[in-house]
Amino acid sequence: MDDRGAIRELVQQLGLAAVGAVSLTAERADRLAEDLAGRGGMRRDEVRSVIEESMGRWRSEAGRVGDRAGALLADVLADLGLVTKEQYEELELRVAQLEHRLRLLEPPLPGSNGAPPG
């Protein structure tokens, strides 16, 4: 596996770990609320509300971790002299636009486009 593949795999694993932690919490939130409410002191809906607030903070943090991982990956790609697919496609479009403008400025070659030579 090349460096790019290893970096991509690492970022994917980080993202999946963050999503997995949040989804696992979502699956167990109701059971946790029932367990805590059963031990007394708070109603189930109060406990569930606290759990939902905590899950919201965790999701927000997971998003920030993903953003930071993406920024880190962009830095690593730049350090390696690589570009993203999006950057490559943008440059490809710009080159095509420049080529088109050049064709508009250049006089036709003799014998091309049905124009007589000379």
C-alpha positions in Angstrom: 0.0 0.0 0.0 1.4 3.4 -0.9 1.5 6.4 1.4 -1.7 7.9 0.0 -3.6 4.6 0.6 -2.3 4.4 4.1 -3.3 8.0 4.9 -6.7 7.5 3.4 -7.3 4.3 5.4 -6.2 6.1 8.6 -8.7 9.0 8.0 -11.5 6.5 7.2 -10.8 4.6 10.4 -10.9 7.7 12.5 -14.1 8.8 10.9 -15.7 5.4 11.4 -14.6 5.2 15.0 -16.2 8.6 15.7 -19.4 7.6 14.0 -19.4 4.2 15.7 -19.1 5.8 19.1 -22.0 8.1 18.5 -24.3 5.5 17.0 -23.4 3.0 19.8 -24.4 5.6 22.3 -27.7 6.3 20.4 -28.6 2.6 20.5 -28.1 2.3 24.3 -29.5 5.7 25.3 -33.0 4.4 26.1 -31.7 1.5 28.1 -29.3 3.8 30.0 -32.2 6.3 30.7 -34.3 3.5 32.1 -31.5 2.1 34.2 -30.7 5.5 35.7 -34.3 6.5 36.2 -34.9 3.1 37.9 -32.2 3.9 40.4 -34.2 6.8 41.5 -33.9 10.6 41.8 -34.9 11.5 38.2 -37.7 10.7 35.8 -36.9 8.8 32.6 -37.6 11.8 30.4 -35.2 14.0 32.4 -32.5 11.4 32.2 -33.1 11.0 28.4 -32.9 14.8 28.0 -29.4 14.8 29.7 -28.3 11.9 27.5 -29.5 13.6 24.3 -27.6 16.8 25.3 -24.5 14.7 25.9 -24.9 12.9 22.6 -25.2 16.3 20.8 -22.0 17.4 22.3 -20.3 14.2 21.3 -21.6 14.5 17.7 -20.3 18.0 17.5 -16.9 16.9 18.8 -16.8 14.1 16.3 -17.5 16.6 13.5 -14.6 18.8 14.7 -12.3 15.7 14.9 -13.3 14.9 11.3 -12.7 18.5 10.2 -9.2 18.4 11.9 -8.4 15.1 10.3 -9.4 16.5 6.9 -7.2 19.5 7.4 -4.3 17.3 8.5 -4.8 15.1 5.4 -4.8 18.2 3.2 -1.5 19.3 4.8 0.1 15.9 4.3 -1.0 15.8 0.7 0.4 19.3 0.1 3.7 18.3 1.8 3.9 15.2 -0.5 3.3 17.4 -3.5 -0.1 15.7 -4.2 -3.4 17.3 -5.1 -6.9 16.3 -4.4 -9.2 15.1 -7.1 -11.2 18.3 -6.7 -8.1 20.4 -7.2 -7.1 18.3 -10.2 -10.5 18.7 -11.8 -10.4 22.4 -11.2 -7.1 22.7 -12.9 -8.2 20.5 -15.7 -11.2 22.9 -16.3 -9.0 25.9 -16.2 -6.6 24.4 -18.8 -9.6 23.6 -21.0 -10.9 27.1 -20.8 -7.4 28.5 -21.6 -7.1 26.2 -24.6 -10.5 27.3 -25.8 -9.6 31.0 -25.5 -6.3 30.4 -27.4 -8.2 28.7 -30.2 -10.5 31.8 -30.5 -7.4 34.1 -30.7 -5.4 32.0 -33.2 -6.0 32.4 -36.9 -7.1 29.2 -38.6 -4.3 27.1 -40.2 -4.2 26.8 -44.0 -6.2 23.9 -45.1 -8.1 23.4 -41.8 -11.8 23.9 -41.3 -12.4 23.9 -45.1 -10.5 27.2 -45.5 -8.4 27.3 -48.7 -4.6 27.5 -48.3 -2.8 30.6 -48.8 
